[in-house]
Amino acid sequence: MDPVQDLGSVAGLINDAFADEIDERGRAALREMRWMARLTPLVWWWSQADPTFRDVFGGFVWEEMVRRGRGGRTSRRIVGNASLNRAPGSRQRWIICNVVVDPDHRGQGIGRQLVEASLEEAWQLGAKGVLLQVYHENKVALQLYQSMGFRESTGETDLRLEKVRSVAFLDAAGYHFRRWKAADGQAAYELARSVIPQALQWMRPLRPEEYRWDWLIRAVHWLSALFAGRRVYRLVALNGERLVALMTVTAMFRRGEHQLALLVHPNHSGQVEAALISRALHMLAALHFRPVTITVNKDDEACLRVLKDYGFRQVRTLLTMEQEPG
């Protein structure tokens, strides 16, 4: 891929193929690609000046000759793409993403050849592993990656509750619950590091400032939430003096869906989920009616069971797969 020439076409190809399933993070990435495509001189300068440029804008495209207009003039058109980026959380691992083929050109092995080219490039760059993500429901892509030697590393399941109803608080013997305090930041950060699978941390590194909030970070978050029409609440579960679980509730007041995020230490799995989820739903039931979404580890049976008891339904599961050299 030549970012100077191809970013706009690649962004359009990705948008057309994944319009129905792309999330907010994906839409933000597409907006960034389109913005970069309009700044061709800047992209060219960046590619020449920064030796790490290819860590961000690598990969391969598939071009086909197409006829345009009545005169039958031919030109090249990008009909396939596979991006190859260095993992932000590991210099030794690379990520294959944005694997897409134009619908009229599928079934010809283009996707496989693009992924094979990306793998070969990654090994030549000294990769100790290559990651990619695929929805479990996308059986064609999943079978392709499995046939190429990728193995499941972890998975995240999205769930959705269409209507919040008022529920009673549940308690958990041996635990007490309270609002998060700034002093909990380090413990919450260590909890996240122990709970979130390593493969996901390679792809989306944890940032200490997401948990260790000083007064300036709190002010920035408050202003951001105010303009976005949302408010973030955090609840913690304590076993004695030890923080063992964190529930984050993002309440939306203008648009969008309420969001939950839950971290529970493995040693306390199955003990605190119902208490924390009941408190979160009780809080949201008093606010504007909106659906509620949450993403949890696909193998977290305790959490999935509680969510389904409260009426959440499974939407889809995103698998993270990895291949190691030879």
ABEGO torsion letter per residue (X at the ends): XBAAAAAAAAAAAAAAAAAAABBAAAAAAAAAAAAAAABAAAAAAAAAABAAAAAABBEBBBBBBBBBEAAGBBBBBBABBBBBBBBAABAABBBBBGBBBBAAABGAGAAAAAAAAAAAAAAAAGBABBBBBBBAABAAAAAAAAAAGBBBABBBBBBBBABBBBBBBBBBBGBBBBBBBAAAAAAAAAAAAAABBAAAAAABBBBAAAABBBAAAAAAAAAAAAAAGBBBBBBBBBBEABBABBBBBBBBAABEBBBBBBBBBAAABGAAAAAAAAAAAAAAAABBBBBBBBBBBAABAAAAAAAAAAGBBBABBBBBBBBBBX
